[in-house]
Structure formats: structure tokens, C-alpha cells
Amino acid sequence: MSLGCGLCALLAGGALLALLLQLLRWLRADGDLTVLWAEWRGKKPENELRGKVVWVTGASSGIGEELAYQLSKIGALLAISARREDELERVKKKCLCNNLSDKDILVLRLDLTDRSSHEAATNSVLKHFGKIDVLVNNGGRSQRSLFVDTNLDVFSAIMELNYLGTISLTKHVLNHMIERRRGKIVTVSSVMGIMGAPLASGYCASKHALQGFFNSLRTELTDYPDISIINICPGPVQSKIIQNVFTEKLDKSIENSGDQSHKMPTERCVRLTLVSTANDLKEAWISDHPYLAVCYLWQYAPTWAWWLMNRMGKRRIQNFKSGVDADASYSRKKK
């Protein structure tokens, strides 16, 4: 009997230790545990994406620009798109330092809101490379304005760009992938596609729409197991996204974007995005705390999540009105 009790105590102690280790790992995490496991033990982007044709939208700055740099370093063939062709040429020039030739990178100007141009754009990529292995839907804009102050045409513009433009381009690329019976569609959504937050009601709505659309699309493609639908949900990231946000009026720019240094480095966000892509993760949460914690709460304890977001949201609005970054107060990084 005593031997059995000792064995049970040993097993219980081991289980408790494993749980504590997981808790400590989670407290230091900058992505959900599935993403971090894939980074540790999963397939490497260097092996899975080398030589693949990857089309990145929104590639002139921020996450899209960094995606182009990291993909070029591992030897992917690139189509990079955005509205600003001069900025795309700048990105291409830097990518060419990574042992790629001029023909390995296609600069393709693209306006996601001009849906009539998406078929021709897709055909241009196919004509240049002959195939599209990965589409990264990264183009879009965020928002910083309260709903009561915001004109409705701003909400229309957000949905047109972030949602309708994205699914329009996806439709044309997906037709090609279905013909080949393989491919990856990676969509840079946001943690705001999982939760709600003040100052971003239209942005949150567009990201929730993307989450719902691509989760539904995945269920329509069960006859094509080699076509992956991958949703990437970053939290606050160091990029120029705040400088280009929608405000309460279409013709108004944000007056002060605030210091962004407390946010996740873009390089880290992109690395975990590529890990998620290489391992065909259906959804990846890539964020520091507290937003990562809120994602878990929203998934498993929504009542607590609502309570916490109400508290965080009040501070977010205060920060915005005082001219600092909305997320500055509860970053775990020290300036």
C-alpha cells in the first residue's frame, strides 16, 4: 500500500512540476503555446519555403516589408505588392542583397480597393513565376477613433480595404491553387479579430470578418488537404501602421502616433509568422502579454476577458486622448 501511495505521490508531483514549468513558459511567452512548440520542434521555414513563390501584399512597410526581407534571406521567390511602387522598389533593392537575382523578385503595384484589377494582378504573378505557392494577405489599415466621433464612410472604407479587398484577391489566387491542389493562404489578421477594443471598432469588425470568412473557407476545402488556410493574429508590433491609421474622418491623419518602442519587434513577429506558415498552423496568436493573456481568456473565460478589457480599454482611451500610444501603459517592456 505504501509503495502504491509513494508512486501516486511521485506522479502527482511530476504532473505539478510539468504544469508549473508550462505556466512559467507561458508567462514569458510571445506567442501561443502551439506556435512556440512549432518553433522549437516543428518544420523550419528555411526548409519549407526555400524556392517557393510567395506573394506578399502590403509589402512596402511594416510586417509586409519585413516578410520580404526574411523570405528573401531563406531563398523564396517574391512578388511584393502595395500602392507605393517607389517604396516597393526600395524593398526589392534591399532583398537583392540576399543572393536573389532581379527576376526572382516581382514588383507589382496593387490597390486592394480596386477589385477589378485583382484578376489581372494574379495573372501577372502567374505569368512571371508560373505558379503561386503562398499568398500572404497582409495589406490593410488600422484605426484610432471612437465610434461616436467617426463618420460612417470610414467604416465602409475599412471594410472595403481590410475585408473585401482581401477576399477578392484570395478568390483569384485560390482558383489557381485548386487547379494545382496545393498552396497556402496566409492572412495577417490581428488579436483584434479575437477580442474587441476601444478606438478600433471598425478595424476589429474587419478582422472578425476575416476570421469568420477564412475559418469558413477552410471547411469548404476539405477535398484539398494540401491547401492550407492560416490566420496570423499579431498583437501590438513596432511598425508604421499607427502612422497610417483611419481616424474619425477619411481625410484626417492621426496627429501623434506616439512611441512604438514598447511593442513586439517586427522581426520577431515575422519569424513566428513564417514558423506558423511552415507548419500549417490554422491560427497563431503572436503577441506579448497582456494581449496574449486576453486571447486565452477570450477563448476560455470570456466573462473575465470582458471585465479585463473594460479596465484596459478605459486606460487605452485616456492614453489616446493624452497623445501617447494607446497601448503604452500596460506593456511589460521597459523604455
Secondary structure, 3 states (H helix, E strand, C coil): CHHHHHHHHHHHHHHHHHHHHHHHHHHCCCCCHHHHHHHHHCCCHHHHCCCCEEEEECCCCHHHHHHHHHHHHCCCEEEEEECCHHHHHHHHHHHHHHCCCHHHEEEEECCCCCHHHHHHHHHHHHHHHCCCCEEEECCCCCECCCHHHCCHHHHHHHHHHHHHHHHHHHHHHHHHHHHHCCEEEEEECCHHHCCCCCCCHHHHHHHHHHHHHHHHHHHHCCCCCCEEEEEEEECCECCCHHHHCECCCCCCCCCCCCCCCCCECHHHHHHHHHHHHHCCCCEEEECCCCHHHHHHHHHHCHHHHHHHHHHHHHHHHHHHHHCCCCCHHHCCCCC
